[in-house]
């Protein structure tokens, strides 16, 4: 396969982005290419180059770009109105579908982003518990609000449960309201929760952190100790919701939290997210259900808007079709098997971690079970690996392969060829 070449028009857009945006990007990926369109499991840049898309918009496009059912639903709603700041039929139906799918969801409120969903989940838990401190896990990403940007990606991790800020602009007062525990260490997490049980308003966790699965018993231990202490357990299912199973990670792993944050897939590619959970905790969003001092106002101009809700409802209808998840998982298992075999033959110190629909390679010969073992892997090797993949038509984030229902055998074959080329480059430099 020839190396990717960008034409004059695309290079001009890249130069313009560098001039008009901080760092030349929208804050997500660097502007090394400009995407023009997507279809199924592929995207095309402004120069017409085609890429197998393992980024999927950072996850939302699980059923593929431009799915005809989603496109039809959106096209039908747009002429009727794009937002109303009030209830609409698609929003009501989507809320009902989500509550029917997600085990912990008795009530639901829509927001627009994952950051809002986790923020409101924490706020609702604090309102119910009447405690301020939260416990999160080192390396866990829960959006961009102040408290959850503590110890998301610390370069020099401190002693547990010390929280370290990962962004400028976070008030120093936030530090004292956040405790940090190691992911996949049930003993330490349980001990910290019991020690601080009278201070904690919530425990929040990604049931699958980055690309690191929970070890057997870890989520169960969190559920047990938080229930014993009366502390709301929040699953951040922005990534795993409707991806690992129709009922999300709580169905896949068999552990039900008190609250969850949902996003990405449920919006069908549009800005839509939700906080959902136990009715007694969610009652704090209802001014008629709680005392005035316990009411939690939640205003959002675009939350649950009819276009996004129509796209989300159409997406969920596709996911309910027989064989949908089986197809995605079969694709992921084949991709993992092929990549693992190539790495094994190369004898590079590397292996694949994750689940079939969400995984990546880590360049280390040591097990990876938490943030600290993950950052000890060779990040420079991974960056070089990904750079070669981009030149061979593979579009992905720095640390994840998102697998879609729409990826084809041709996509699998192209990925295999690209992996082989990238491994050859790394092996030649050893």
C-alpha positions in Angstrom: 0.0 0.0 0.0 1.3 3.5 -0.9 1.9 6.0 1.8 -0.9 8.5 2.5 -0.5 11.8 0.6 -2.4 15.0 1.4 -3.3 17.4 -1.4 -3.0 21.2 -1.4 -6.6 21.8 -0.2 -6.2 19.6 2.9 -2.8 21.0 3.7 -4.4 24.5 3.6 -7.1 23.4 6.0 -4.5 22.0 8.4 -2.6 25.3 8.2 -5.8 27.3 8.9 -6.6 25.1 11.9 -3.1 25.8 13.2 -3.8 29.6 12.9 -7.3 29.7 14.4 -7.3 27.1 17.1 -5.1 26.6 20.1 -2.5 23.9 19.2 -4.1 23.6 15.8 -6.8 21.2 17.0 -10.3 21.0 18.5 -8.6 19.6 21.6 -8.9 16.0 20.7 -6.6 14.7 18.0 -3.8 16.8 16.4 -4.9 18.2 13.0 -2.7 15.9 10.9 -5.6 15.2 8.5 -9.1 16.6 8.0 -12.0 14.1 7.8 -14.5 14.7 5.0 -16.9 11.8 5.3 -17.5 8.4 6.9 -19.4 5.3 5.8 -19.7 2.1 7.6 -16.4 1.3 9.3 -14.4 3.7 7.2 -13.6 7.4 6.9 -12.1 9.5 4.1 -10.0 12.6 4.5 -10.2 15.8 2.4 -7.6 14.4 0.0 -9.7 11.3 -0.7 -7.6 8.9 1.3 -9.6 6.0 2.8 -9.0 4.7 6.4 -10.3 1.8 8.4 -11.9 3.7 11.2 -11.0 2.3 14.7 -11.7 5.6 16.3 -15.4 5.8 15.5 -15.8 9.4 16.6 -14.1 8.2 19.9 -16.7 5.5 20.2 -20.2 6.7 19.3 -20.4 5.1 15.9 -20.7 1.5 17.0 -23.1 0.6 14.2 -21.0 2.5 11.7 -21.1 5.9 10.0 -24.2 6.9 8.0 -26.3 3.9 9.0 -29.5 4.2 6.9 -31.9 3.8 9.8 -30.2 6.6 11.8 -30.0 8.8 8.7 -33.6 8.3 7.9 -34.7 9.1 11.5 -32.7 12.3 11.6 -33.8 13.4 8.1 -37.4 12.9 9.1 -37.1 15.0 12.3 -34.9 17.9 11.1 -37.7 19.7 9.0 -40.0 19.4 12.1 -37.6 21.2 14.4 -34.2 20.7 15.9 -34.7 21.7 19.5 -37.5 22.8 21.7 -36.2 23.1 25.3 -39.1 20.9 26.2 -40.2 17.2 26.1 -40.4 15.6 22.7 -41.7 12.2 21.7 -38.2 10.8 20.7 -36.7 11.9 24.0 -39.4 10.3 26.0 -39.2 7.0 24.0 -35.4 6.9 24.2 -35.5 7.4 28.0 -38.0 4.6 28.2 -35.7 2.3 26.1 -32.7 3.1 28.2 -34.4 2.4 31.4 -35.6 -0.9 29.9 -32.0 -1.8 29.0 -29.9 -0.7 31.9 -30.2 -2.6 35.2 -29.6 0.3 37.6 -31.7 2.8 35.7 -35.1 3.6 37.4 -35.1 7.3 36.4 -33.0 9.2 33.9 -32.1 12.8 33.0 -30.6 13.8 29.6 -27.5 16.0 29.2 -25.3 16.7 26.2 -21.9 15.4 27.2 -20.2 12.7 29.2 -18.6 15.4 31.4 -22.0 16.6 32.3 -23.3 13.1 33.0 -20.6 12.2 35.4 -20.8 15.7 37.1 -24.5 15.3 37.7 -24.1 11.7 38.9 -21.6 12.9 41.5 -23.8 15.9 42.4 -26.9 13.7 42.8 -25.0 11.2 45.0 -23.6 14.0 47.2 -27.1 15.5 47.5 -28.5 12.1 48.6 -25.6 11.2 50.8 -25.1 14.7 52.2 -21.3 14.2 52.1 -18.8 16.1 49.9 -15.8 13.8 49.3 -15.6 11.3 46.5 -13.3 8.3 45.8 -12.1 7.7 42.3 -9.5 5.4 40.8 -6.1 6.4 39.6 -6.0 6.7 35.8 -9.8 6.8 35.6 -11.2 9.3 33.1 -14.6 10.8 33.9 -14.7 13.9 31.7 -13.4 17.4 32.2 -14.9 18.7 35.4 -12.6 19.7 38.3 -13.0 16.9 40.8 -12.6 14.1 38.3 -9.5 15.6 36.7 -7.7 14.6 39.8 -5.1 11.8 39.2 -6.5 11.0 35.7 -3.0 10.8 34.2 -0.4 11.8 36.8 3.2 11.7 35.5 4.5 11.0 38.9 1.8 9.3 40.9 1.8 10.0 44.6 0.8 7.9 47.6 -2.7 6.7 47.9 -5.2 8.3 48.6 -3.5 11.6 47.7 -5.1 13.3 44.7 -3.0 15.1 42.1 -4.5 17.7 39.7 -4.1 16.9 35.9 -5.0 20.4 34.6 -4.2 24.0 35.2 -7.1 26.0 36.6 -8.3 23.5 39.2 -8.8 25.2 42.6 -6.6 23.9 45.3 -9.7 23.4 47.5 -10.7 20.5 45.2 -7.7 18.4 46.3 -9.2 17.7 49.7 -12.5 16.5 48.4 -11.1 13.6 46.3 -9.5 10.4 47.4 -7.6 8.1 45.0 -7.4 4.4 45.0 -5.6 1.9 42.7 -7.8 0.2 40.1 -8.1 -3.6 40.4 -6.8 -3.6 44.0 -9.9 -4.6 45.9 -8.2 -4.9 49.2 -6.8 -1.3 49.2 -10.0 0.2 47.7 -12.1 -1.6 50.3 -9.9 -0.4 53.1 -9.9 3.2 52.0 -13.7 3.2 51.6 -14.2 1.8 55.0 -11.7 4.2 56.6 -13.4 7.2 55.0 -17.0 5.9 55.0 -18.4 8.8 57.1 -16.9 11.4 54.7 -17.7 9.9 51.3 -20.6 11.0 49.1 -19.8 8.6 46.2 -17.4 6.1 44.7 -17.0 6.5 40.9 -15.3 4.0 38.6 -15.0 3.0 35.0 -15.9 -0.7 35.2 -13.4 -1.1 32.3 -10.7 1.5 32.7 -9.1 2.7 29.5 -8.4 -0.7 28.0 -7.9 -2.5 31.3 -10.5 -5.0 32.3 -11.5 -5.5 35.9 -9.9 -8.5 37.5 -12.3 -11.1 38.8 -14.0 -10.0 42.0 -12.9 -6.3 41.9 -16.2 -4.8 40.9 -18.1 -7.2 43.1 -15.9 -6.0 46.1 -16.7 -2.4 45.3 -20.4 -3.2 45.2 -20.2 -5.1 48.5 -18.3 -2.4 50.5 -20.3 0.6 49.2 -23.6 -1.2 49.9 -22.4 -2.0 53.4 -21.4 1.6 54.0 -24.4 3.2 52.4 -22.3 5.0 49.8 -23.6 5.4 46.2 -21.5 3.5 43.6 -21.4 5.2 40.2 -20.4 3.3 37.1 -19.1 5.6 34.4 -20.5 3.8 31.4 -19.9 6.6 28.8 -17.7 4.2 26.9 -19.1 0.8 27.9 -22.8 1.6 27.8 -24.5 -0.3 24.9 -21.0 -1.5 23.7 -20.2 -4.4 25.9 -23.8 -5.6 25.9 -27.2 -4.0 25.4 -27.3 -3.4 29.1 -23.7 -2.2 29.2 -20.8 -3.2 31.5 -23.2 -3.8 34.4 -24.8 -6.6 32.3 -21.5 -7.8 30.9 -19.8 -8.1 34.3 -22.9 -8.8 36.3 -22.5 -6.0 38.8 -25.2 -3.3 39.3 -24.3 0.2 40.6 -26.6 2.8 42.2 -26.0 5.4 39.4 -24.5 5.4 36.0 -23.4 7.9 33.4 -24.2 7.0 29.8 -23.2 8.6 26.5 -21.5 8.0 23.1 -23.5 5.1 21.5 -26.8 6.1 23.0 -26.7 9.4 21.0 -26.2 7.8 17.6 -23.4 10.3 16.8 -25.1 13.4 18.2 -24.3 15.3 21.4 -26.4 13.3 23.9 -25.7 11.7 27.3 -27.6 10.8 30.4 -27.3 10.2 34.2 -29.5 7.4 35.4 -30.0 5.3 38.5 -32.0 4.6 41.6 -35.3 6.5 41.9 -34.6 7.7 45.4 -31.3 9.3 44.4 -32.6 10.7 41.1 -35.5 12.2 43.1 -33.2 15.1 43.9 -33.7 16.4 40.4 -37.5 16.7 41.2 -38.3 19.8 43.2 -41.7 18.3 44.2 -40.1 15.1 45.6 -37.5 16.5 48.0 -37.2 19.4 50.5 -36.2 22.7 48.9 -32.7 22.5 50.3 -32.2 19.1 48.8 -33.3 20.0 45.3 -30.7 19.7 42.5 -31.5 22.0 39.5 -30.5 20.7 36.1 -30.9 23.0 33.1 -29.6 22.3 29.7 -30.6 24.0 26.5 -30.0 21.1 24.1 -30.4 18.0 26.4 -32.7 15.4 24.9 -33.2 17.5 21.7 -35.4 15.6 19.2 -32.7 15.1 16.5 -30.2 13.5 18.9 -33.0 11.5 20.5 -34.2 10.2 17.2 -30.7 9.2 16.2 -30.2 7.5 19.6 -33.5 5.6 19.4 -32.8 4.4 15.9 -29.4 3.2 17.0 -30.8 1.2 19.9 -33.3 -0.4 17.6 -30.4 -1.6 15.4 -28.6 -2.9 18.5 -31.7 -5.0 19.5 -31.6 -6.9 16.2 -30.5 -10.5 16.6 -26.8 -11.2 16.0 -25.7 -7.5 16.3 -23.4 -8.0 19.3 -22.3 -11.4 18.2 -21.1 -9.9 15.0 -19.1 -7.1 16.6 -17.5 -9.5 19.2 -16.6 -11.9 16.4 -14.9 -9.1 14.5 -13.0 -8.0 17.6 -11.9 -11.5 18.5 -10.5 -12.0 15.0 -8.6 -8.7 15.1 -7.1 -9.5 18.5 -6.1 -13.0 17.4 -4.4 -11.7 14.3 -2.6 -8.9 16.1 -1.5 -11.2 19.0 -0.1 -13.7 16.5 1.9 -11.1 14.7 3.3 -9.7 17.9 4.2 -13.3 19.1 6.1 -14.0 15.9 8.0 -10.7 16.1 9.1 -11.4 19.7 8.6 -7.8 20.5 7.9 -7.2 24.2 4.2 -6.5 23.6 0.7 -7.9 24.0 -2.9 -7.0 23.5 -5.2 -6.1 26.4 -8.9 -5.3 26.6 -12.2 -6.8 25.4 -13.1 -7.8 21.8 -14.9 -4.5 21.1 -12.3 -2.3 22.8 -8.6 -3.1 23.0 -5.1 -2.0 22.2 -1.5 -3.2 22.2 0.8 -2.3 25.1 4.6 -2.5 24.5 5.7 -4.4 27.6 6.3 -7.9 28.6 4.7 -7.4 32.0 1.0 -7.7 33.0 -1.0 -4.5 32.9 -3.8 -4.4 35.5 -3.8 -0.7 36.6 -2.6 2.8 35.7 0.9 2.4 37.1 1.6 -0.8 35.2 0.1 0.8 32.1 2.4 3.9 32.2 5.4 1.6 32.6 4.8 0.3 29.0 6.8 1.8 26.2 4.7 4.8 25.0 7.3 5.9 22.4 7.0 2.5 20.7 3.2 2.8 20.7 3.4 6.2 19.1 5.7 5.0 16.4 3.5 2.0 15.8 0.4 4.2 15.4 2.3 6.6 13.1 3.1 3.7 10.7 -0.5 2.5 10.9 -1.8 5.9 9.9 0.4 5.8 6.8 -1.2 2.4 6.0 -4.8 3.6 6.2 -5.6 2.9 9.9 -7.4 5.7 11.8 -7.4 5.3 15.6 -6.7 7.1 18.8 -3.4 6.8 20.6 -4.6 4.1 23.0 -7.7 2.3 21.7 -9.2 0.3 18.9 -13.0 0.8 18.9 -14.6 -2.1 16.9 -17.9 -1.6 15.1 -20.7 -3.7 13.9 -19.9 -2.3 10.4 -16.3 -3.4 10.1 -15.8 -5.9 7.3 -13.5 -8.7 6.5 -11.7 -6.4 4.1 -11.2 -4.0 7.0 -9.7 -6.8 9.1 -7.4 -7.8 6.3 -6.2 -4.2 5.8 -5.6 -3.9 9.6 -3.5 -7.1 9.5 -1.4 -5.8 6.6 -0.8 -2.5 8.4 0.1 -4.2 11.7 2.6 -6.4 9.9 4.2 -3.4 8.3 4.3 -1.5 11.6 5.8 -4.5 13.4 8.5 -4.8 10.7 9.5 -1.2 11.2 9.8 -1.6 15.0 11.6 -4.9 14.7 14.1 -3.4 12.3 15.0 -0.8 14.8 15.7 -3.2 17.7 
